[in-house]
Amino acid sequence: MKNLFLAVTLALCVGIGWFWVRRGTLTENGYSLTLREANEHKILLITVGSEPRTLDPQEAQGVTEHHIVMAMIEGLVAPGIDGESKVVPGMADRWEHNEDYSVWTFHLGERRKWSDGEPVKAGDFVFSYKRMLTPSFGAQYAENLFILKGAEDYYSGKITDFDQVGVKALDDRTLRIDLVGPTPYLLSLVQHDSWLPVCPTAILKFGNIDTRDSKWTRAENYVGNGPFKMKSWHPNDVIEVVRNPLYWDAASVKLNGINFYSIENLNTQERAFQAGQLHKTDQVPLDKVPYYRRTHPELLRIDPYEGVYFYRINVVRKPLDNPKIRLALNLAVDREAIVKNILREDQKPATGYTPPGMGEYEPLNKITYDPARARQLLAEAGYPNGKGFPRFIIHFNTLESHRAIAEAIQQMWKEELNINVALENQEWKVYLDTQNNKNYDLSRSAWIGDFMDPVTFLSMWTTGNGNNNTNWGNPKFDALIEQAARTGDPAHRFQILHDAEDLFLSDLPIVLVYWYTNAYLLQPSVQNWNPLVLGNHNYKFIDLKSERELAK
């Protein structure tokens, strides 16, 4: 009976996958758009994986949401064609800063408009930042704005007048930002969702400044200022965006539209790609990577990617509240085996939290594979050979690689520590709620850098941070992060951040696994999709070539 059930389930899954492939690309007119037609009409067909939870940039938490929002909302500056650190004008066409990078002035350019025709004003950024810092709104990334003078005091209620926060509209086209300390990486930071503007009239039409999940994000109500605007949103299927004629740099936009498909299953993504219905996949099925390396290397892309894969640990749940237990769990994970035998996409075993590639900041080499030491720590904590250790659950969102990694770690902990771990799979929205509500033992997690500075990885672990979600906090760690924010000398600042990370890795409210690469499939017709370490492509630079053009 069990084998029959598995067979029927497999048949259904395969059938659903092939239904998507045979169906073609759903459009408003109901016809199938082939890759050849998509190239001719310059409609990019991609998947970002899961169905987005929201397209409100100030509520968004995941990479999925971010990559869709980027098409429709533009910040003060935007990523260049070759990388996020090589910024190009966005809503601001020029900017300047004082000598120590603690005061910045942005000048909004001409013709900056919302998609409803209203001008984008400096006051719209002030409104947006106030919304982010309104406690009742509950923005997960509110702490990203704590570098503004007075922002943390406003968020905590110590001050109630937002005029005391370090952001001012000097006039409709001039925005001044005063920071708590030197911030030379601000141009990278303001590209993040938490710093993007939202249209005040669109927000207030459907609620108050602190209203969450309002109707403003529906396709017919969505107001953006980016190179594309939303045409339709078919839940669990496709989000269609089309060229925004009111975008200030519309003449530079190459594409006429983008279709973002919600396809969680990597095999379904790969079949759609092979059937000519996707220009780009989000990832590659693990078992297909060797095939593409060997047979179609021109279709496989493996880019550097500033990210770390780990498990959050709910440190208030016993016995996970014991640092010795948390260290033992880390030491019993063979990361080298995971990246070589399961992933096979040039990932690196994570020996520290912050990945390599963050400028002069050297990654730490602190967490290794040492099962003998792990068993010793487990015995010291009162569980010799795992005796009496309670069963706990690894919770993860739907993706084949997440399950494969969880099963491998489950087996390692059984073999090395003699402890039993259960696995629980949840779809993306439910998984996020479970993690945000801290209703878990261990939660599959990852962090992709928001900007090119190590503090993007470390500041999330301050006490009570909206992205912490482990119940862990350490006043010494908090103080070091605050000290770094006020330190101007780059070498001294990095040393402070190293000290903070070393302290974090001593308490270990996480289980480290690997440092990322970004592996995906890309059709040759896609132009200017360059390797970017944060993966933030400015869609106005992306182009498509027809078969005729490719043949030349």
Secondary structure, 3 states (H helix, E strand, C coil): CHHHHHHHHHHHHHHHHHHHHHHCCCCCCCCCCCHHHHHHHCEEEEEEECCCCCCCCCCCCCHHHHHHHHHHCCCCEECCCCCCCCCEECCEEEEEECCCCCEEEEEECCCCECCCCCECCHHHHHHHHHHHCCHHHCCCCHHHHCCECCHHHHHHCCCCCHHHCCEEEEECCEEEEEECCCCCCHHHHCCCHHHCCCCHHHHHHCCCCCCCCCHHHCCCCCCCCCCEEEEEEECCCEEEEEECCCCCCHHHCCCCEEEEEECCCHHHHHHHHHCCCCCECCCCCHHHHHHHHHHCCCCEEEEEEEEEEEEEECCCCCCCCCHHHHHHHHHCCCHHHHHHHHHCCCCEECCCCCCCCCCCCCCCCCCCCCHHHHHHHHHHCCCHHHCCCCCEEEEEECCHHHHHHHHHHHHHHHHHHCCCEEEEEECHHHHHHHHHCCCCCEEEEEEECCCCCCHHHHHHHCCCCCCCCCCCCCHHHHHHHHHHHCCCCHHHHHHHHHHHHHHHHHHCCEEEEEEEEEEEEECCCEECCCCCCCCCCCHHHCEECCHHHHHC
